Amino acid sequence: MPSAIGPHTRNPKPGYLYRGSKKRAAKLSAFERLPLQFWLVIAIAAVMLALSMLLLRDS
C-alpha cells in the first residue's frame, strides 16, 4: 500500500512547498520560512534607527 504523504498526493510533506515543477518538492530555506510580518518589523526598526541617528547627528 503506498504512503499517503509525498509530492504526488494532496497532502505533501510538512515544510515542503511546490516551486516550479510539481514533480519535485523543494525544501524551503530558513529565510523563506520566516513570516512576512517579521520582515516588516525588521524594516520598520531599521528605518526608525536610521531616522534617530540622523536626528542625533544634526543636534
mmCIF file as Biopython writes it, N, C-alpha, C and O atoms, coordinates in Angstrom:
data_model
#
loop_
_atom_site.group_PDB
_atom_site.id
_atom_site.type_symbol
_atom_site.label_atom_id
_atom_site.label_alt_id
_atom_site.label_comp_id
_atom_site.label_asym_id
_atom_site.label_entity_id
_atom_site.label_seq_id
_atom_site.pdbx_PDB_ins_code
_atom_site.Cartn_x
_atom_site.Cartn_y
_atom_site.Cartn_z
_atom_site.occupancy
_atom_site.B_iso_or_equiv
_atom_site.auth_seq_id
_atom_site.auth_asym_id
_atom_site.pdbx_PDB_model_num
ATOM 1   N N  . MET A ? 1  ? 0.846  -1.189 0.000   1.0 0.0 1  A 1 
ATOM 2   C CA . MET A ? 1  ? 0.000  0.000  0.000   1.0 0.0 1  A 1 
ATOM 3   C C  . MET A ? 1  ? 0.889  1.249  0.000   1.0 0.0 1  A 1 
ATOM 4   O O  . MET A ? 1  ? 1.778  1.365  0.843   1.0 0.0 1  A 1 
ATOM 5   N N  . PRO A ? 2  ? 0.664  2.183  -0.929  1.0 0.0 2  A 1 
ATOM 6   C CA . PRO A ? 2  ? 1.530  3.366  -0.995  1.0 0.0 2  A 1 
ATOM 7   C C  . PRO A ? 2  ? 1.273  4.326  0.164   1.0 0.0 2  A 1 
ATOM 8   O O  . PRO A ? 2  ? 0.184  4.370  0.738   1.0 0.0 2  A 1 
ATOM 9   N N  . SER A ? 3  ? 2.297  5.078  0.480   1.0 0.0 3  A 1 
ATOM 10  C CA . SER A ? 3  ? 2.183  6.065  1.566   1.0 0.0 3  A 1 
ATOM 11  C C  . SER A ? 3  ? 1.310  7.231  1.112   1.0 0.0 3  A 1 
ATOM 12  O O  . SER A ? 3  ? 1.299  7.594  -0.065  1.0 0.0 3  A 1 
ATOM 13  N N  . ALA A ? 4  ? 0.585  7.808  2.055   1.0 0.0 4  A 1 
ATOM 14  C CA . ALA A ? 4  ? -0.307 8.925  1.726   1.0 0.0 4  A 1 
ATOM 15  C C  . ALA A ? 4  ? 0.398  10.269 1.830   1.0 0.0 4  A 1 
ATOM 16  O O  . ALA A ? 4  ? -0.243 11.313 1.709   1.0 0.0 4  A 1 
ATOM 17  N N  . ILE A ? 5  ? 1.721  10.257 2.054   1.0 0.0 5  A 1 
ATOM 18  C CA . ILE A ? 5  ? 2.467  11.510 2.163   1.0 0.0 5  A 1 
ATOM 19  C C  . ILE A ? 5  ? 3.528  11.533 1.077   1.0 0.0 5  A 1 
ATOM 20  O O  . ILE A ? 5  ? 4.295  10.580 0.936   1.0 0.0 5  A 1 
ATOM 21  N N  . GLY A ? 6  ? 3.578  12.608 0.313   1.0 0.0 6  A 1 
ATOM 22  C CA . GLY A ? 6  ? 4.587  12.725 -0.728  1.0 0.0 6  A 1 
ATOM 23  C C  . GLY A ? 6  ? 4.237  13.828 -1.704  1.0 0.0 6  A 1 
ATOM 24  O O  . GLY A ? 6  ? 3.184  14.453 -1.581  1.0 0.0 6  A 1 
ATOM 25  N N  . PRO A ? 7  ? 5.105  14.076 -2.673  1.0 0.0 7  A 1 
ATOM 26  C CA . PRO A ? 7  ? 4.875  15.191 -3.595  1.0 0.0 7  A 1 
ATOM 27  C C  . PRO A ? 7  ? 3.722  14.965 -4.571  1.0 0.0 7  A 1 
ATOM 28  O O  . PRO A ? 7  ? 3.247  15.921 -5.184  1.0 0.0 7  A 1 
ATOM 29  N N  . HIS A ? 8  ? 3.260  13.717 -4.732  1.0 0.0 8  A 1 
ATOM 30  C CA . HIS A ? 8  ? 2.203  13.446 -5.709  1.0 0.0 8  A 1 
ATOM 31  C C  . HIS A ? 8  ? 0.852  13.214 -5.052  1.0 0.0 8  A 1 
ATOM 32  O O  . HIS A ? 8  ? -0.059 12.678 -5.683  1.0 0.0 8  A 1 
ATOM 33  N N  . THR A ? 9  ? 0.711  13.609 -3.802  1.0 0.0 9  A 1 
ATOM 34  C CA . THR A ? 9  ? -0.564 13.430 -3.112  1.0 0.0 9  A 1 
ATOM 35  C C  . THR A ? 9  ? -1.125 14.792 -2.731  1.0 0.0 9  A 1 
ATOM 36  O O  . THR A ? 9  ? -0.471 15.818 -2.920  1.0 0.0 9  A 1 
ATOM 37  N N  . ARG A ? 10 ? -2.318 14.794 -2.202  1.0 0.0 10 A 1 
ATOM 38  C CA . ARG A ? 10 ? -2.949 16.061 -1.821  1.0 0.0 10 A 1 
ATOM 39  C C  . ARG A ? 10 ? -2.369 16.634 -0.544  1.0 0.0 10 A 1 
ATOM 40  O O  . ARG A ? 10 ? -2.536 17.825 -0.285  1.0 0.0 10 A 1 
ATOM 41  N N  . ASN A ? 11 ? -1.695 15.834 0.260   1.0 0.0 11 A 1 
ATOM 42  C CA . ASN A ? 11 ? -1.085 16.334 1.490   1.0 0.0 11 A 1 
ATOM 43  C C  . ASN A ? 11 ? 0.429  16.112 1.429   1.0 0.0 11 A 1 
ATOM 44  O O  . ASN A ? 11 ? 0.925  15.079 1.879   1.0 0.0 11 A 1 
ATOM 45  N N  . PRO A ? 12 ? 1.164  17.087 0.869   1.0 0.0 12 A 1 
ATOM 46  C CA . PRO A ? 12 ? 2.618  16.922 0.788   1.0 0.0 12 A 1 
ATOM 47  C C  . PRO A ? 12 ? 3.267  16.973 2.169   1.0 0.0 12 A 1 
ATOM 48  O O  . PRO A ? 12 ? 2.626  17.342 3.153   1.0 0.0 12 A 1 
ATOM 49  N N  . LYS A ? 13 ? 4.519  16.606 2.231   1.0 0.0 13 A 1 
ATOM 50  C CA . LYS A ? 13 ? 5.237  16.606 3.499   1.0 0.0 13 A 1 
ATOM 51  C C  . LYS A ? 13 ? 5.263  18.014 4.089   1.0 0.0 13 A 1 
ATOM 52  O O  . LYS A ? 13 ? 5.401  18.987 3.347   1.0 0.0 13 A 1 
ATOM 53  N N  . PRO A ? 14 ? 5.132  18.139 5.404   1.0 0.0 14 A 1 
ATOM 54  C CA . PRO A ? 14 ? 5.194  19.471 6.008   1.0 0.0 14 A 1 
ATOM 55  C C  . PRO A ? 14 ? 6.578  20.076 5.820   1.0 0.0 14 A 1 
ATOM 56  O O  . PRO A ? 14 ? 7.590  19.379 5.898   1.0 0.0 14 A 1 
ATOM 57  N N  . GLY A ? 15 ? 6.612  21.391 5.570   1.0 0.0 15 A 1 
ATOM 58  C CA . GLY A ? 15 ? 7.881  22.056 5.349   1.0 0.0 15 A 1 
ATOM 59  C C  . GLY A ? 15 ? 8.300  22.080 3.891   1.0 0.0 15 A 1 
ATOM 60  O O  . GLY A ? 15 ? 9.302  22.706 3.546   1.0 0.0 15 A 1 
ATOM 61  N N  . TYR A ? 16 ? 7.549  21.408 3.033   1.0 0.0 16 A 1 
ATOM 62  C CA . TYR A ? 16 ? 7.877  21.394 1.620   1.0 0.0 16 A 1 
ATOM 63  C C  . TYR A ? 16 ? 6.803  22.165 0.862   1.0 0.0 16 A 1 
ATOM 64  O O  . TYR A ? 16 ? 5.612  22.019 1.138   1.0 0.0 16 A 1 
ATOM 65  N N  . LEU A ? 17 ? 7.229  22.981 -0.088  1.0 0.0 17 A 1 
ATOM 66  C CA . LEU A ? 17 ? 6.272  23.667 -0.947  1.0 0.0 17 A 1 
ATOM 67  C C  . LEU A ? 17 ? 6.671  23.437 -2.399  1.0 0.0 17 A 1 
ATOM 68  O O  . LEU A ? 17 ? 7.846  23.246 -2.713  1.0 0.0 17 A 1 
ATOM 69  N N  . TYR A ? 18 ? 5.678  23.458 -3.274  1.0 0.0 18 A 1 
ATOM 70  C CA . TYR A ? 18 ? 5.973  23.295 -4.686  1.0 0.0 18 A 1 
ATOM 71  C C  . TYR A ? 18 ? 6.644  24.559 -5.209  1.0 0.0 18 A 1 
ATOM 72  O O  . TYR A ? 18 ? 6.162  25.669 -4.982  1.0 0.0 18 A 1 
ATOM 73  N N  . ARG A ? 19 ? 7.757  24.380 -5.910  1.0 0.0 19 A 1 
ATOM 74  C CA . ARG A ? 19 ? 8.430  25.503 -6.548  1.0 0.0 19 A 1 
ATOM 75  C C  . ARG A ? 19 ? 8.758  25.065 -7.968  1.0 0.0 19 A 1 
ATOM 76  O O  . ARG A ? 19 ? 9.551  24.146 -8.169  1.0 0.0 19 A 1 
ATOM 77  N N  . GLY A ? 20 ? 8.153  25.719 -8.951  1.0 0.0 20 A 1 
ATOM 78  C CA . GLY A ? 20 ? 8.394  25.316 -10.336 1.0 0.0 20 A 1 
ATOM 79  C C  . GLY A ? 20 ? 7.579  24.087 -10.672 1.0 0.0 20 A 1 
ATOM 80  O O  . GLY A ? 20 ? 6.352  24.095 -10.584 1.0 0.0 20 A 1 
ATOM 81  N N  . SER A ? 21 ? 8.266  23.039 -11.056 1.0 0.0 21 A 1 
ATOM 82  C CA . SER A ? 21 ? 7.598  21.810 -11.462 1.0 0.0 21 A 1 
ATOM 83  C C  . SER A ? 21 ? 6.958  21.127 -10.257 1.0 0.0 21 A 1 
ATOM 84  O O  . SER A ? 21 ? 7.520  21.111 -9.162  1.0 0.0 21 A 1 
ATOM 85  N N  . LYS A ? 22 ? 5.786  20.569 -10.477 1.0 0.0 22 A 1 
ATOM 86  C CA . LYS A ? 22 ? 5.118  19.865 -9.377  1.0 0.0 22 A 1 
ATOM 87  C C  . LYS A ? 22 ? 5.739  18.490 -9.141  1.0 0.0 22 A 1 
ATOM 88  O O  . LYS A ? 22 ? 5.383  17.813 -8.175  1.0 0.0 22 A 1 
ATOM 89  N N  . LYS A ? 23 ? 6.650  18.072 -9.998  1.0 0.0 23 A 1 
ATOM 90  C CA . LYS A ? 23 ? 7.242  16.749 -9.834  1.0 0.0 23 A 1 
ATOM 91  C C  . LYS A ? 23 ? 8.284  16.722 -8.727  1.0 0.0 23 A 1 
ATOM 92  O O  . LYS A ? 23 ? 8.580  15.657 -8.184  1.0 0.0 23 A 1 
ATOM 93  N N  . ARG A ? 24 ? 8.848  17.884 -8.381  1.0 0.0 24 A 1 
ATOM 94  C CA . ARG A ? 24 ? 9.837  17.886 -7.304  1.0 0.0 24 A 1 
ATOM 95  C C  . ARG A ? 24 ? 9.430  18.904 -6.249  1.0 0.0 24 A 1 
ATOM 96  O O  . ARG A ? 24 ? 8.980  20.003 -6.574  1.0 0.0 24 A 1 
ATOM 97  N N  . ALA A ? 25 ? 9.588  18.537 -5.001  1.0 0.0 25 A 1 
ATOM 98  C CA . ALA A ? 25 ? 9.274  19.434 -3.895  1.0 0.0 25 A 1 
ATOM 99  C C  . ALA A ? 25 ? 10.586 19.988 -3.364  1.0 0.0 25 A 1 
ATOM 100 O O  . ALA A ? 25 ? 11.476 19.235 -2.970  1.0 0.0 25 A 1 
ATOM 101 N N  . ALA A ? 26 ? 10.699 21.313 -3.356  1.0 0.0 26 A 1 
ATOM 102 C CA . ALA A ? 26 ? 11.929 21.951 -2.882  1.0 0.0 26 A 1 
ATOM 103 C C  . ALA A ? 26 ? 11.770 22.344 -1.420  1.0 0.0 26 A 1 
ATOM 104 O O  . ALA A ? 26 ? 10.759 22.926 -1.027  1.0 0.0 26 A 1 
ATOM 105 N N  . LYS A ? 27 ? 12.772 22.021 -0.627  1.0 0.0 27 A 1 
ATOM 106 C CA . LYS A ? 27 ? 12.725 22.383 0.794   1.0 0.0 27 A 1 
ATOM 107 C C  . LYS A ? 27 ? 13.007 23.874 0.925   1.0 0.0 27 A 1 
ATOM 108 O O  . LYS A ? 27 ? 13.927 24.399 0.298   1.0 0.0 27 A 1 
ATOM 109 N N  . LEU A ? 28 ? 12.208 24.551 1.744   1.0 0.0 28 A 1 
ATOM 110 C CA . LEU A ? 28 ? 12.364 25.993 1.911   1.0 0.0 28 A 1 
ATOM 111 C C  . LEU A ? 28 ? 13.577 26.296 2.779   1.0 0.0 28 A 1 
ATOM 112 O O  . LEU A ? 28 ? 13.900 25.552 3.705   1.0 0.0 28 A 1 
ATOM 113 N N  . SER A ? 29 ? 14.246 27.411 2.459   1.0 0.0 29 A 1 
ATOM 114 C CA . SER A ? 29 ? 15.377 27.827 3.291   1.0 0.0 29 A 1 
ATOM 115 C C  . SER A ? 29 ? 14.842 28.462 4.575   1.0 0.0 29 A 1 
ATOM 116 O O  . SER A ? 29 ? 13.641 28.690 4.718   1.0 0.0 29 A 1 
ATOM 117 N N  . ALA A ? 30 ? 15.751 28.739 5.497   1.0 0.0 30 A 1 
ATOM 118 C CA . ALA A ? 30 ? 15.347 29.311 6.785   1.0 0.0 30 A 1 
ATOM 119 C C  . ALA A ? 30 ? 14.736 30.696 6.591   1.0 0.0 30 A 1 
ATOM 120 O O  . ALA A ? 30 ? 13.793 31.059 7.295   1.0 0.0 30 A 1 
ATOM 121 N N  . PHE A ? 31 ? 15.262 31.472 5.644   1.0 0.0 31 A 1 
ATOM 122 C CA . PHE A ? 31 ? 14.735 32.823 5.431   1.0 0.0 31 A 1 
ATOM 123 C C  . PHE A ? 31 ? 13.343 32.785 4.823   1.0 0.0 31 A 1 
ATOM 124 O O  . PHE A ? 31 ? 12.523 33.653 5.122   1.0 0.0 31 A 1 
ATOM 125 N N  . GLU A ? 32 ? 13.059 31.813 3.986   1.0 0.0 32 A 1 
ATOM 126 C CA . GLU A ? 32 ? 11.741 31.725 3.362   1.0 0.0 32 A 1 
ATOM 127 C C  . GLU A ? 32 ? 10.678 31.233 4.340   1.0 0.0 32 A 1 
ATOM 128 O O  . GLU A ? 32 ? 9.487  31.448 4.114   1.0 0.0 32 A 1 
ATOM 129 N N  . ARG A ? 33 ? 11.090 30.578 5.422   1.0 0.0 33 A 1 
ATOM 130 C CA . ARG A ? 33 ? 10.123 30.083 6.393   1.0 0.0 33 A 1 
ATOM 131 C C  . ARG A ? 33 ? 9.653  31.169 7.351   1.0 0.0 33 A 1 
ATOM 132 O O  . ARG A ? 33 ? 8.615  31.011 7.994   1.0 0.0 33 A 1 
ATOM 133 N N  . LEU A ? 34 ? 10.412 32.292 7.463   1.0 0.0 34 A 1 
ATOM 134 C CA . LEU A ? 34 ? 10.013 33.351 8.390   1.0 0.0 34 A 1 
ATOM 135 C C  . LEU A ? 34 ? 8.799  34.088 7.835   1.0 0.0 34 A 1 
ATOM 136 O O  . LEU A ? 34 ? 8.711  34.299 6.625   1.0 0.0 34 A 1 
ATOM 137 N N  . PRO A ? 35 ? 7.869  34.479 8.688   1.0 0.0 35 A 1 
ATOM 138 C CA . PRO A ? 35 ? 6.661  35.153 8.208   1.0 0.0 35 A 1 
ATOM 139 C C  . PRO A ? 35 ? 6.955  36.566 7.721   1.0 0.0 35 A 1 
ATOM 140 O O  . PRO A ? 35 ? 7.971  37.166 8.072   1.0 0.0 35 A 1 
ATOM 141 N N  . LEU A ? 36 ? 6.045  37.078 6.909   1.0 0.0 36 A 1 
ATOM 142 C CA . LEU A ? 36 ? 6.211  38.408 6.325   1.0 0.0 36 A 1 
ATOM 143 C C  . LEU A ? 36 ? 6.189  39.497 7.389   1.0 0.0 36 A 1 
ATOM 144 O O  . LEU A ? 36 ? 6.894  40.498 7.260   1.0 0.0 36 A 1 
ATOM 145 N N  . GLN A ? 37 ? 5.388  39.317 8.442   1.0 0.0 37 A 1 
ATOM 146 C CA . GLN A ? 37 ? 5.320  40.335 9.493   1.0 0.0 37 A 1 
ATOM 147 C C  . GLN A ? 37 ? 6.656  40.505 10.196  1.0 0.0 37 A 1 
ATOM 148 O O  . GLN A ? 37 ? 6.989  41.608 10.628  1.0 0.0 37 A 1 
ATOM 149 N N  . PHE A ? 38 ? 7.424  39.433 10.317  1.0 0.0 38 A 1 
ATOM 150 C CA . PHE A ? 38 ? 8.748  39.525 10.936  1.0 0.0 38 A 1 
ATOM 151 C C  . PHE A ? 38 ? 9.639  40.476 10.146  1.0 0.0 38 A 1 
ATOM 152 O O  . PHE A ? 38 ? 10.308 41.334 10.723  1.0 0.0 38 A 1 
ATOM 153 N N  . TRP A ? 39 ? 9.647  40.321 8.813   1.0 0.0 39 A 1 
ATOM 154 C CA . TRP A ? 39 ? 10.481 41.189 7.981   1.0 0.0 39 A 1 
ATOM 155 C C  . TRP A ? 39 ? 9.957  42.616 7.991   1.0 0.0 39 A 1 
ATOM 156 O O  . TRP A ? 39 ? 10.743 43.559 7.892   1.0 0.0 39 A 1 
ATOM 157 N N  . LEU A ? 40 ? 8.641  42.797 8.109   1.0 0.0 40 A 1 
ATOM 158 C CA . LEU A ? 40 ? 8.074  44.144 8.199   1.0 0.0 40 A 1 
ATOM 159 C C  . LEU A ? 40 ? 8.538  44.834 9.470   1.0 0.0 40 A 1 
ATOM 160 O O  . LEU A ? 40 ? 8.891  46.012 9.434   1.0 0.0 40 A 1 
ATOM 161 N N  . VAL A ? 41 ? 8.545  44.131 10.586  1.0 0.0 41 A 1 
ATOM 162 C CA . VAL A ? 41 ? 9.010  44.700 11.855  1.0 0.0 41 A 1 
ATOM 163 C C  . VAL A ? 41 ? 10.491 45.052 11.768  1.0 0.0 41 A 1 
ATOM 164 O O  . VAL A ? 41 ? 10.904 46.101 12.261  1.0 0.0 41 A 1 
ATOM 165 N N  . ILE A ? 42 ? 11.293 44.192 11.149  1.0 0.0 42 A 1 
ATOM 166 C CA . ILE A ? 42 ? 12.726 44.466 10.993  1.0 0.0 42 A 1 
ATOM 167 C C  . ILE A ? 42 ? 12.941 45.714 10.139  1.0 0.0 42 A 1 
ATOM 168 O O  . ILE A ? 42 ? 13.794 46.542 10.460  1.0 0.0 42 A 1 
ATOM 169 N N  . ALA A ? 43 ? 12.179 45.856 9.060   1.0 0.0 43 A 1 
ATOM 170 C CA . ALA A ? 43 ? 12.325 47.021 8.182   1.0 0.0 43 A 1 
ATOM 171 C C  . ALA A ? 43 ? 11.930 48.303 8.905   1.0 0.0 43 A 1 
ATOM 172 O O  . ALA A ? 43 ? 12.614 49.319 8.778   1.0 0.0 43 A 1 
ATOM 173 N N  . ILE A ? 44 ? 10.832 48.270 9.665   1.0 0.0 44 A 1 
ATOM 174 C CA . ILE A ? 44 ? 10.396 49.458 10.408  1.0 0.0 44 A 1 
ATOM 175 C C  . ILE A ? 44 ? 11.432 49.828 11.461  1.0 0.0 44 A 1 
ATOM 176 O O  . ILE A ? 44 ? 11.729 51.007 11.649  1.0 0.0 44 A 1 
ATOM 177 N N  . ALA A ? 45 ? 11.983 48.835 12.145  1.0 0.0 45 A 1 
ATOM 178 C CA . ALA A ? 45 ? 13.008 49.107 13.160  1.0 0.0 45 A 1 
ATOM 179 C C  . ALA A ? 45 ? 14.251 49.723 12.521  1.0 0.0 45 A 1 
ATOM 180 O O  . ALA A ? 45 ? 14.853 50.628 13.100  1.0 0.0 45 A 1 
ATOM 181 N N  . ALA A ? 46 ? 14.642 49.253 11.352  1.0 0.0 46 A 1 
ATOM 182 C CA . ALA A ? 46 ? 15.819 49.803 10.677  1.0 0.0 46 A 1 
ATOM 183 C C  . ALA A ? 46 ? 15.582 51.250 10.259  1.0 0.0 46 A 1 
ATOM 184 O O  . ALA A ? 46 ? 16.475 52.087 10.393  1.0 0.0 46 A 1 
ATOM 185 N N  . VAL A ? 47 ? 14.388 51.551 9.755   1.0 0.0 47 A 1 
ATOM 186 C CA . VAL A ? 47 ? 14.067 52.927 9.359   1.0 0.0 47 A 1 
ATOM 187 C C  . VAL A ? 47 ? 14.057 53.838 10.580  1.0 0.0 47 A 1 
ATOM 188 O O  . VAL A ? 47 ? 14.591 54.946 10.527  1.0 0.0 47 A 1 
ATOM 189 N N  . MET A ? 48 ? 13.460 53.389 11.672  1.0 0.0 48 A 1 
ATOM 190 C CA . MET A ? 48 ? 13.423 54.219 12.884  1.0 0.0 48 A 1 
ATOM 191 C C  . MET A ? 48 ? 14.827 54.434 13.441  1.0 0.0 48 A 1 
ATOM 192 O O  . MET A ? 48 ? 15.136 55.527 13.917  1.0 0.0 48 A 1 
ATOM 193 N N  . LEU A ? 49 ? 15.671 53.428 13.390  1.0 0.0 49 A 1 
ATOM 194 C CA . LEU A ? 49 ? 17.050 53.575 13.855  1.0 0.0 49 A 1 
ATOM 195 C C  . LEU A ? 49 ? 17.811 54.578 12.991  1.0 0.0 49 A 1 
ATOM 196 O O  . LEU A ? 49 ? 18.553 55.409 13.514  1.0 0.0 49 A 1 
ATOM 197 N N  . ALA A ? 50 ? 17.633 54.504 11.681  1.0 0.0 50 A 1 
ATOM 198 C CA . ALA A ? 50 ? 18.304 55.446 10.782  1.0 0.0 50 A 1 
ATOM 199 C C  . ALA A ? 50 ? 17.821 56.873 11.027  1.0 0.0 50 A 1 
ATOM 200 O O  . ALA A ? 50 ? 18.629 57.801 11.041  1.0 0.0 50 A 1 
ATOM 201 N N  . LEU A ? 51 ? 16.519 57.060 11.220  1.0 0.0 51 A 1 
ATOM 202 C CA . LEU A ? 51 ? 15.991 58.404 11.482  1.0 0.0 51 A 1 
ATOM 203 C C  . LEU A ? 51 ? 16.501 58.953 12.806  1.0 0.0 51 A 1 
ATOM 204 O O  . LEU A ? 51 ? 16.851 60.131 12.891  1.0 0.0 51 A 1 
ATOM 205 N N  . SER A ? 52 ? 16.548 58.127 13.828  1.0 0.0 52 A 1 
ATOM 206 C CA . SER A ? 52 ? 17.033 58.610 15.124  1.0 0.0 52 A 1 
ATOM 207 C C  . SER A ? 52 ? 18.520 58.951 15.054  1.0 0.0 52 A 1 
ATOM 208 O O  . SER A ? 52 ? 18.961 59.899 15.703  1.0 0.0 52 A 1 
ATOM 209 N N  . MET A ? 53 ? 19.300 58.196 14.279  1.0 0.0 53 A 1 
ATOM 210 C CA . MET A ? 53 ? 20.716 58.527 14.122  1.0 0.0 53 A 1 
ATOM 211 C C  . MET A ? 53 ? 20.879 59.849 13.384  1.0 0.0 53 A 1 
ATOM 212 O O  . MET A ? 53 ? 21.766 60.635 13.717  1.0 0.0 53 A 1 
ATOM 213 N N  . LEU A ? 54 ? 20.033 60.107 12.383  1.0 0.0 54 A 1 
ATOM 214 C CA . LEU A ? 54 ? 20.097 61.390 11.676  1.0 0.0 54 A 1 
ATOM 215 C C  . LEU A ? 54 ? 19.742 62.544 12.605  1.0 0.0 54 A 1 
ATOM 216 O O  . LEU A ? 54 ? 20.392 63.588 12.570  1.0 0.0 54 A 1 
ATOM 217 N N  . LEU A ? 55 ? 18.723 62.367 13.431  1.0 0.0 55 A 1 
ATOM 218 C CA . LEU A ? 55 ? 18.320 63.432 14.355  1.0 0.0 55 A 1 
ATOM 219 C C  . LEU A ? 55 ? 19.400 63.691 15.399  1.0 0.0 55 A 1 
ATOM 220 O O  . LEU A ? 55 ? 19.658 64.845 15.745  1.0 0.0 55 A 1 
ATOM 221 N N  . LEU A ? 56 ? 20.031 62.642 15.904  1.0 0.0 56 A 1 
ATOM 222 C CA . LEU A ? 56 ? 21.081 62.817 16.906  1.0 0.0 56 A 1 
ATOM 223 C C  . LEU A ? 56 ? 22.324 63.464 16.297  1.0 0.0 56 A 1 
ATOM 224 O O  . LEU A ? 56 ? 23.020 64.218 16.977  1.0 0.0 56 A 1 
ATOM 225 N N  . ARG A ? 57 ? 22.607 63.184 15.043  1.0 0.0 57 A 1 
ATOM 226 C CA . ARG A ? 57 ? 23.792 63.750 14.401  1.0 0.0 57 A 1 
ATOM 227 C C  . ARG A ? 57 ? 23.607 65.240 14.139  1.0 0.0 57 A 1 
ATOM 228 O O  . ARG A ? 57 ? 24.562 66.011 14.232  1.0 0.0 57 A 1 
ATOM 229 N N  . ASP A ? 58 ? 22.374 65.653 13.810  1.0 0.0 58 A 1 
ATOM 230 C CA . ASP A ? 58 ? 22.114 67.061 13.495  1.0 0.0 58 A 1 
ATOM 231 C C  . ASP A ? 58 ? 22.100 67.930 14.741  1.0 0.0 58 A 1 
ATOM 232 O O  . ASP A ? 58 ? 22.409 69.119 14.660  1.0 0.0 58 A 1 
ATOM 233 N N  . SER A ? 59 ? 21.754 67.374 15.878  1.0 0.0 59 A 1 
ATOM 234 C CA . SER A ? 59 ? 21.634 68.218 17.072  1.0 0.0 59 A 1 
ATOM 235 C C  . SER A ? 59 ? 22.969 68.450 17.756  1.0 0.0 59 A 1 
ATOM 236 O O  . SER A ? 59 ? 23.031 69.140 18.773  1.0 0.0 59 A 1 
#
